[in-house]
Amino acid sequence: MAELPRHKVLLDEAEMPTQWYNIVPDLPSPPPPALHPGTLQPAGPEDFLPLFPMDLILQEVSGDRYVDIPEEVQDVYRLWRPSPLFRAHRLEKALGTPARIYYKYEGVSPAGSHKPNTAVPQAYYNAKAGVRKLTTETGAGQWGTALAFACSLFGLECEVWQVGASYDLKPYRRTMMEVFGATVHRSPSELTESGRRIRKDDPEHPGSLGIAISEAVEVAAPDPAVRYALGSVLNHVLMHQTIIGEEALKQFAKIGETPDVIVGCTGGGSNFGGLAFPFLREKLAGTMSPIIRAVEPVSCPSLTQGVYAYDFGDTAGLTPLMKMHTLGHGFIPDPIHAGGLRYHGMSPLLSHIYELGLIEALAVPQTECFTAALQFARTEGIIPAPEPTHALAACIREALACKESGEEKVILTALCGHGHLDLASYDAFLSGRMVDEVITADRFTASLADLPDVGA
Ligand SMILES: Cc1ncc(COP(=O)(O)O)c(C=O)c1O
């Protein structure tokens, strides 16, 4: 009997990786340090203490290649991990491509995305440090849900500033966070100086991730019982997400495949880094040679159109300065449908890796993304979150190029979340109300002119 086509590659719970991978020591040069905004000197652990517990600060600056995943965290991971690796047979057939398309599906988590991979350890280390409450921002609503879930498991309170556009469009994300016990505010809010300043001019302001971060940081920093948790951007967050790539490596080994192209969407860089870094380790070691490509929205193109400079991580300028690809901390992206990609900057680690020429980047307009999402949903059966539709669009571009050239490339992407609570965006697309923003460089002139001056 002919062998039936395999749709998914599964790992047993016992095969789940037990260490996160830190790519920093394997890079040809380390990323530039974060700077204290007052002294402009490299920020030390004490500069981060008002925001994060020491365990996470040490992970942020760690030079160790591997960090053990605590037993308590592994135990929670096993609620949904290892996550499946799918082969997109039906999508391949619909495209008529000789390429083999694989996607690592993170929508199986309680929040519906990759975000609990870092929410759980962040809640764990904060609880261990005796913290009472975590504050955070959320753009897509996925991160807020993930942190609310993680806090509920470790007995922490959770207060979330949800970006206004997301709060208005996704009421059930708020409900989900509340089910897990969190308190949720529309950002910008009246509760903080950062929020009030913006609401003075525009009470209906759609908000941005940068503004919501300012609000959450402003509340956490002065209170020793409260800490802040970030869902992306930082080294330790990307490191927690490497469980995705480590699992995918094992899954590829099981079927004797290696990827030729890896594509992932980038907001702050965490699902992309999480998938790509273990493969990049192998590439740097010479065991495989995939092209690794980051995909961002045309409306918020930090990697492809931003400058590589020191900037604040938030709009109000409350965080340490980080060297990253940025459109300027004052840049407010249009309220596009992929709320998780509306961030003015990019992870400093990923930015550095991009500068080293180890990854490529491209920007895709949202209607192409949703066209790809429909094609994916109608063949593979999963409705993607708006963010990974960017990766799917790039995946389809690559698969169609293979159709032209006849190449049988192996393409791997992260389907980092489902879109079950993003149906308003699908509705906008299906009813023809979704438009692509035409964006020219002058859109960033003002915000780029306002970058902090760190000298030569
Ligand atoms: C489903 C999903 N994908 C991607 C992102 C973008 O973040 P990152 O680049 O850190 O993966 C988000 C952020 O909220 C998200 O919710």
Ligand as a Chemical Component Dictionary entry (heavy atoms), coordinates in Angstrom:
data_LIG
# 
_chem_comp.id                   LIG 
_chem_comp.type                 NON-POLYMER 
_chem_comp.pdbx_formal_charge   0 
_chem_comp.three_letter_code    LIG 
# 
loop_
_chem_comp_atom.comp_id 
_chem_comp_atom.atom_id 
_chem_comp_atom.alt_atom_id 
_chem_comp_atom.type_symbol 
_chem_comp_atom.charge 
_chem_comp_atom.model_Cartn_x 
_chem_comp_atom.model_Cartn_y 
_chem_comp_atom.model_Cartn_z 
_chem_comp_atom.pdbx_ordinal 
LIG C1 C1 C 0 -0.221 36.415 16.853 1  
LIG C2 C2 C 0 0.887  37.406 16.906 2  
LIG N1 N1 N 0 1.895  37.307 16.027 3  
LIG C3 C3 C 0 2.921  38.170 16.018 4  
LIG C4 C4 C 0 2.971  39.222 16.895 5  
LIG C5 C5 C 0 4.119  40.177 16.817 6  
LIG O1 O1 O 0 5.008  40.059 17.851 7  
LIG P1 P1 P 0 6.406  39.361 17.676 8  
LIG O2 O2 O 0 7.101  40.012 16.503 9  
LIG O3 O3 O 0 7.088  39.624 18.942 10 
LIG O4 O4 O 0 6.182  37.912 17.430 11 
LIG C6 C6 C 0 1.965  39.380 17.846 12 
LIG C7 C7 C 0 2.030  40.474 18.824 13 
LIG O5 O5 O 0 1.163  40.794 19.517 14 
LIG C8 C8 C 0 0.889  38.443 17.839 15 
LIG O6 O6 O 0 -0.102 38.541 18.729 16 
# 
loop_
_chem_comp_bond.comp_id 
_chem_comp_bond.atom_id_1 
_chem_comp_bond.atom_id_2 
_chem_comp_bond.value_order 
_chem_comp_bond.pdbx_ordinal 
LIG C1 C2 SING 1  
LIG C2 N1 SING 2  
LIG C2 C8 DOUB 3  
LIG N1 C3 DOUB 4  
LIG C3 C4 SING 5  
LIG C4 C5 SING 6  
LIG C4 C6 DOUB 7  
LIG C5 O1 SING 8  
LIG O1 P1 SING 9  
LIG P1 O2 DOUB 10 
LIG P1 O3 SING 11 
LIG P1 O4 SING 12 
LIG C6 C7 SING 13 
LIG C6 C8 SING 14 
LIG C7 O5 DOUB 15 
LIG C8 O6 SING 16 
# 
